[in-house]
Amino acid sequence: MRKRTFIALFLTLSAGFSLGAQQLTRFAVVDLSRVYTSFFRDSRAVREFEERSARVQAEIDRMTAEIQSLRSSQLDAEARGDESRSLRLEGQIYQKSEYLKEYYQTKTAELNDQRAKLSQSGTFLDQVYSEIRYIAESEGYSMVLNLKENTGILWYSPTVDITDKLIQNLLAKAGR
């Protein structure tokens, strides 16, 4: 009878421990924006985006300098008492300033759209998600959260941040 009670107690405790072990959930976090920056900074698409962004900025700088030059000319005309020239320059300044505002808004929207498309590109996301899945399954993580887009993360241990491992794996598979 004692032996049966001991065995029953042992089996009950073993079942309880195994249920507790099965309920353990491991989380990991990853900084996808850092992965994107690290992995794709040398890609052709990113280089083209950066070149386009630089061209837009150069054009904005050129237009701003032109407006500044016109303002300087307007001040000179006012100092000489040449009101007709001053009014003509004021009109040009207004037109160029309005064009610059419109150009800036349009180009900024285009660049933001291009940046969003780069970070949402299917091949990039497929590679990243595939590698995240591999790391999570091989290291026993039940869930991987995007560190920058999840406002529910108040604290995490650096030991669960798999960003560096993900970047290393992606670079190794890309042959870099």
Secondary structure, DSSP 8 states (H G I E B T S, - for coil): -HHHHHHHHHHHHHHHHHHHHHT---EEEE-HHHHHHHHHTTSHHHHHHHHHHHHHHHHHHHHHHHHHHHHHHHHHHHHHT-HHHHHHHHHHHHHHHHHHHHHHHHHHHHHHHHHHHHHT-HHHHHHHHHHHHHHHHHHT-SEEEETTT-TT-----GGGB-HHHHHHHHHHHHT-
